[in-house]
Amino acid sequence: MSETTELAATATECSTQALVPADAGRVALADAVIESLELGAAGITVHDPATAEPIAAVPDRSVDEALEAVTRADAAGVEWAARSARQRAEVLHAWHALLVENTEQIAHLISREMGKTLTEARGEVKYGADFVRWYAEEAVRPAGGYRPTPDGGADLLTRRAPVGLAVLITPWNFPLAMATRKIAPALAAGCPVVVKPATATPLTTYYAVQLARRAGVPEGLIEVITTADSAAFSQAVLADPRVRKVSFTGSTPVGRTLLELAARNVLRSSMELGGNAPLLVFDDADLERAIEGTLAAKLRNGGQSCIGANRIYVQSGIAEEFTAELSRRFDEVTVGAGLGAAVQLGAMIDERAVRQMHEFTRDAVQRGAQLRTGGHGYAGPGSFFAPTVLDAVDRDSAVARQEIFGPIAAIQRFETEQQALALANDTEYGLAGYVFSQDLDRALNVADRLQTGIVGINQGVPSNAAAPFGGVKHSGLGREGGAEGLEEYQSVRFYNIARRDT
């Protein structure tokens, strides 16, 4: 057996290494939260990725029920839009307070249904709550202006108005933050919403909306719809003339389909789509800082993040030292159930995701990559894959061309800055990129030339509620977060006020 064949075989094996199990007390807390939810009729089963066991069931809503939700939201939106910005802000502040107060309940619920570690789930609660607080503050700072026309014959008054009913379609990987990042600016702008969470992780959205109602959000203003037939939902709801906005986070192919549907009804659209983020490490980088940043950019959320570092490009002078140290740090990661003690990497969302990691690893090794560590799953229940480092990855490997969405660090080496930029921009995607260099001029020049909407410079987690999150090229359009995120839910109007000659 050749060395390459042997490595390829190794990459498909399952380790017998024991995984850290979930803590029974933490599981009990999560299940108590699930029991408190007002879920209605059971139809779609939700599973714990760490055990593959069912933990809850949510309604499988029909198209007619979805359209009824549109009716309720549209009716509630009339009164909500008439409220002052301060009144809407106070409700959002109250919602933020309840999210913070219930951090442990939400974090345990996120970990139970999505698989991420409790530490990361707590971080998501803070991140998700930050969007609610940010837009509570932005709500009372509406943009507008008053200025004369160039000829002096009139004055122009510009104001912002709610765009109207918004349909929000959220992914499974950040079940709280992706919901609040969309709901909060919509409510701040005065819009009612219909939210469709992913069927893999709908429980957190139900709980967050339950807290929003406790905070004073009017009944019907936020409608949650779970359905197993996403296509029928989108076709029916986006064709309804009362719907004026759609926001989606997910894959580029689905985004294209939704944009086609939105075009028929001329809907305002925000699309946060796929990524293939390049991470560039130059010879002059601070090695420890680059390692820490890469760990964050790669293993955050188990690698299941649209801005996760996909293609890691390391300059030849530092490449071996960087790769050896990253491999050592990956070896030290504790893997197990997200609700287990001291776990650093939880379960992937399902077995299909694990199979994809095996396929990526096998293909890369067959094309000449060196498997430095990992490359295997684990025996027993649950959807787990080891932190994996692949070195000398061929640029045409699937792992270098497709969004990984898992804990695989795929390293390629480069010689010059120009080569690094050519490799980094050789993709249809343009969501996020990362640059590690102690030369500020180089870092900024490279960042300017990266074809991405987001750049992390000497850090691996660039997201912030105060910043406009979004991509270029096939990674989508529109922005979420920052002042720009509020504008996505507003229409600009202007009044032309005639001036009488004096």
N, C-alpha and C positions, 0 to 999 in steps of 0.2 A: 504493500500500500504506500503510495507517495505521501510526502509530507502534507501537500495541499489537500489530498483526499482524506487524510487522517484528521486534519483540522476541521474539515467540513463535517466529518462524522461527529467529531467532538461537539461541534456547535449545535447539534440537534439532540444531544443527550439531556436527560433530566437529572439534576443533582439529588442525592438522598439527604443532603444537608437539611437539618431541621429548621423550619421557619418559626419565627416567634409568633405564638398564638395570640388571639385577642384576649384582653383582660375581661373577665366575666362581668365585673362591675361597670365597666365602660359600655359593654354591649347592652346591659340592662338599662343604663341611662338613655342610650340611643333608642332602644325599643319603647321606652316610656314616652319619648317624644313622638314616635310614630303612632302610638296608641292615642295620643292627644289630637291628632290631625282629623280634620273634617273631610274625609276622602270621598264619601258617597259610595255608589255601587262599584264593586270590584270588577275589573276587566283586564287590566294589564299588570302582570306580576313584576315586582322589583326584586332583584337579587343582590346579595352581598358578594362582591367580587372576591373577597378573601376566603369564602367558603362555598360559593355557588349556591347557597341556600336561599329560598325565597324569604323575604322579610316583610313584604307588604304588597297590596294590590291597589291600583288606582283606577278610576273610571276610564273606559274606552269610549270617548264621546263620538257621536255621529256628526255628520255634516249639519244636520238640522239643529242639533244642540249647539254646535259652534256658531251658527248664525243667530241663534237665540242669545248667545253670549254677546255677540256684536250688538244686538238690540239693547241689551241691558247696559253695556258699557257706553253706547252712544247716548242713551237717555241720561245716565249719571254724569256724562261729560258736560252737559249743558250747564248744570249748576256749578260744577268744578271750574269751568273756564270763566265763569262770572265772578269767582272769588278773587280777592286781591292777591297780589304776589306774596304779601306778608302772611295772609291766612294759609296759603298753600305751603309756604316755608315752615310755618309752625307745625303743620301736620308732618312734614318730612323730618323736622327736628325730633318730633316725638317718636317717629318710626326709627330713626337712628338710635335714640336712647334705648328703645326696646331691643334692637339688634345687639347692641353692646351688652345690655343687661342679660341677654340670653345667649351669650357667646358660647358657653360650654354646651348647652343643648344643641345649638346649631352645628357646632364643630363635630360633636359626636354623631349627629345625623349625617353630615357630609361624609365623614369617614366611613360610616356604616354602608351608605348606598353607593359611594363612588370609589372607595378603596384607599384614598390617600391617608397619610399619617395624621394623627391627631394634631401634631405640631403644625403641619401645613394647613390643616383644616382651620385651626385657630387663626392662622395668618390670613386665610381667605375671608374669614368673618370680618376681621379688621379692614381688609381691602374692600370687601363688599359694602360694609357700613360706611366707609369713607366716601363712596359715591353718593350715598344718601345725604350725608352731611354737606358734601361739596355742593350738591344741587339745591339743598335747602338755602345755602348761602348765595348761590348764583341766581336763584329765583327772584330775589329782591334787587338785582342789578340788571334790569332789562336794557338791552341795547336800543338805541334810537338816536335821533338827531333833528336839529332844526337849523336850516341854513337858507340863505337867499339864492335864487337862481342867478346865473352869471350876468344876465341882462338887468337884474334888479326889479323885474316886473312882478315877481311872485316869491313866496316863501315855500320851501319844501319841508314838510314834517314827515319823518319816518318813524314807524312803530313796528313792534313785533306782535304777532298773533299766534295762537296755537294752530299747528298745522291740521289737527283733527285726530280722529281715532287712529291709533297705532297698533299694528300687529307685530308682536315681538316673539321671535323664534330663537330659543336659547340652546346651547350645547350641553353635553353631560360633564365636561371636564372641570368647570368651575360653577357648580350649580347655584351658589348664592351670588357670587360677584358678577357673573354674566347676566343674571336677572336684574340686580340692582343697578348695574351700569346702563341698562336700557330703561327700566321702569322709572328711576329717580328723575332723569332729565325730562321724560315725557310728562310726569306729574308736575314738575316744576314749571313747565311751559304751559300747562293747562289742558293736557291731552288725556283722554281715557285710553285704556290699553286692554288688549286681549293677548295673554301670554301663553305660548305653547312650549313647555319645557321638554327636553329629551326624555323619552320613556325610560331610559336607563337610570336617570337620577331626578325624578320629579318631586320627591318628598321635600327637599329643601325649599323649593319654590312654593309649595303649598304652605309650609310653615312660615316662610318669610311674609307671604301675603296675608296669612292669618294675623301676624304681628302688625302688619300695616293697617289692617282693619281695626285692631285694638288701639292703634295710634290715632285713629280718626279719619282714615281714608273712607269715603262714602261707599256704601254697599253698591256693587256693580261697577265701580270705577276701574278696578283691576279684576279681570276675569281670567281664570286659569283653565285651560283646556288641554287635557291629555288625550291623545288618540294614537291608535296603531296605524292609521292610514294618513300619513302626513301629506301625501300627494293630493288626496281628495280634500283635505282641510285647506291646503294652500290655494287650490283651484277655486274653491267656493268662496272662501273668505276674502281673498285678494280681488275677486271680481265684484264684491259688494260695494256699491257706490258710497256707502258711509265710511269706508276705510280709506284713509288718505296717506298712510305711511306704513312702510314695512322695514323692520330691522332684523337682520339675520346674522348669526355667527355660526360658521360651519364650513363645509367643504366647498371648493370652487365649483365643481359640477352642479351641486345643489343650488349654489348661489346664482349660477347662470340661468337655471330653470326658473327661479323665483324672479329674477330680473325680467325674464320674458313675460311672466304673469303680471308683474307690476307695470310693465309698459302698456298693457292693454287698458289699464285703469289710470294710467299716468300718475303713479304713486311716487311720492318722495321715498327714496331707498337708501338704506345704509347697509353695506355688506362687508363684514369682517370675515375674510375667507382664508384659504390655505396659506401655508408658509413653507419656506425651505431656507431657514435662517443661516447665513454664513457667520462664522466666528473666526476672526483673524488674530493670530498671536504673532507679533513681530519679535525679532531677536532682542530688541531693547526693552521688552516687556518686563515688568516685575513678576518673576516666576510665581511666587506665592499668590499674588493678586490675580494672576491669570488663571491659576489652578482653582482658586476659590470662585472666581467668576464663571469659569467653565462648569464647575460642579453645580452652581446655581442655575445657569442657563440650560444645562442638560438634564439634571435630575429633579429639578423643581416639578412637582406634580407627577413624579414618575416619568418625566419626559413627555407627558401627555399635555402639551401646551403648544398653541399655534405659534408662539414666539420662541419655542425651545430651540437651542442650537442644534442644527441638523448637520451642516458641513463645517468641520473644524479644520481650518487651514493654519498650519504652523510653519514659520520660517525655519529653514534647515539648520541654522546655527543653534537653535534652542529646542529643536524638535524632539531629539532623543530624550533629553532631560525632562521635558514637558510630558511626553508620552509615558515615560517610566513612572513619574510621580503621579500622574492622573490615574494610571493603572493601579498603583499602590493604594491610592485613596478610594478608588472604586472597590477594591478588594475588602476594604474595611467597613463598607456600608452594611448595616444590619437590615436584613430583609424580613418582612413578616406582615401580619395583619395590621392594618392602619390603627386599630384600637389596641395594639400590643404595646408593651413597655419598651421604651428606648428604640423603637423602630424608626429607621431613616428612609426606607423605601417600601411602600405598600404594594398592594395588588394593582395589576392593570385592570381595565374596565371589564374585559371578558376574555374567553379563550381564543376568540378570533384574533384579538390583538396580540396574544402570545404567539399564535401561529405565524402572524406577520413578522414578529421579531425573529423567529427561527428562519423564516424565508429570507429576510434581509441579511442575516448573518451568513447563512449558507451561500447565498449568491455572491456576497462580497469575498468570502474566503476562496470560493471557486475561481474568482477573477484575480486572485493574487494577494488579497489583503491578509495581514497578520493578525490573528486573534490573540490579543495581549491578555485579556481576562474576560471571564463571563462566557456569554454565548449559549447559555442553557436555561431551561426552565427548572421546575422543582416537582418532585413526585408528590402526589397527594392532592387534596381539593384546593380550589382557588386558582386565580389567574396571575401567576407570578413569573417574572423573567429577571435573570440576574443582571446587575449593572455590567455593561459590556463595553470594552474598548477594542476597536478595530483600527489598525495602523496601515498606512500605505494603501488606502482604499482607491480603487480605480474610479475615475470620475464618471464612468458610464454605469457603475453599479447602481442597482435599484436604491440602495441606502443613500446614495449621493444624489439621486434624481427625484426621489419621492419624499413626501413628508413622513418622517420616521414615527413620531408620536409614541415614543417609548424610550427606555433607558440605554440606548446605544450611542456611544460617541464614535463617530466615523471621521478619522483623521486623514488628511491629505497634507503633503508637504509642498512648500513653495520656496522660490529663491528671491524674487524681487517683488517690490510693491505693485508694479504693473501687472505681474503675473497673478498676484493675489486678487487684485480687483477684477481682472478678467474672469477668473474662476468664480469669484463671489457673485458677479452679476450675470453669470451664465445660467439663468433660470427664468422661468416665466413668472415666478413669484417675487414679491417685494414687500413683505410685511416688516420683518425686523432683521437687524444685523448687529454685530458686536466687534469692537476693536480694542485690542490690548497693546498699548505702547506707552512708554514714559516720555516720548517726544510729543509734546502737545501739538506742534505744527503737523506732524505726520498723522496723529490721531484725528485731528479735525479735517485735514485734507482728505484722508481716506473716508471718513464719515460723510463728507460732502459728495463723494463720488460713488458711494454705495447707493444702489437703486432700491432703497427701502424707505418706508414711512417712519420707521423707528430705528434709532441707533443707541446701543449701550456702549459707553466709552469707559473702559476699565471697570466695568461692573456687569453682572449677569442678570439683573432684574430691573429693567428700565421702566416698567409699568408704574403709573401713579394716577390717582383720581384727578389730579389737577392738570394732567397732560392729555393732548389729543391723540388717542390710540387709533391706528389704522394703517393701511398699506397702500402700495401702488401696484401697477401692472395687474396680474391676475389675483392679487391678494385682496382686492376689493375696492370699495369707494365709501366716502363718508368718514366721519370720525366719532369716537366715543370717548368721553372724559373731557376735562377742561371746559373752557367757555364754548369751544367749538361743538361739544356734545349737546349743549342746550340748543344751539342754532339748528341742529338737525330736526328738531321738533317745533320749529317756528317758521312762520311765513313773514316775509318783509312786506310791509305796506307803506305807501307814501301818499300824502295829501298835498295837492298843489293849491296853495292859498293865494288868490289874486291880491295884488297890492294896488290901491288907488293912488293915482298921481296926486301930489300935494303942491 
